[in-house]
C-alpha cells in the first residue's frame, strides 16, 4: 500500500505568546513583523511550500499536493 500526504501545514510563524495549535507543524514565535515575513518566505522556499498570511500576525507554510 502506498500512502501519500497531499496537503500538510509544515510551519507556523506567529507573534502569539500563548499556546498555538499546530497539528504537529513546527512553530516559530517571532515578534518583529518583517522578520516573521522573512522567515516565512525562506521556509516556503526551502520546503517548496506556499506561504499564507492569515492577517493576524501569523503565517503558515503549506505543502500542497
Residue, then its C-alpha position, 0 to 999 in steps of 0.5 A: x500500500x502506498x500512502x501519500x500526504x497531499x496537503x500538510x501545514x509544515x510551519x507556523x510563524x506567529x507573534x502569539x505568546x500563548x499556546x498555538x495549535x499546530x497539528x504537529x507543524x513546527x512553530x516559530x514565535x517571532x515578534x518583529x513583523x518583517x522578520x516573521x515575513x522573512x522567515x516565512x518566505x525562506x521556509x516556503x522556499x526551502x520546503x517548496x511550500x506556499x506561504x499564507x498570511x492569515x492577517x493576524x500576525x501569523x503565517x503558515x507554510x503549506x505543502x500542497x499536493 
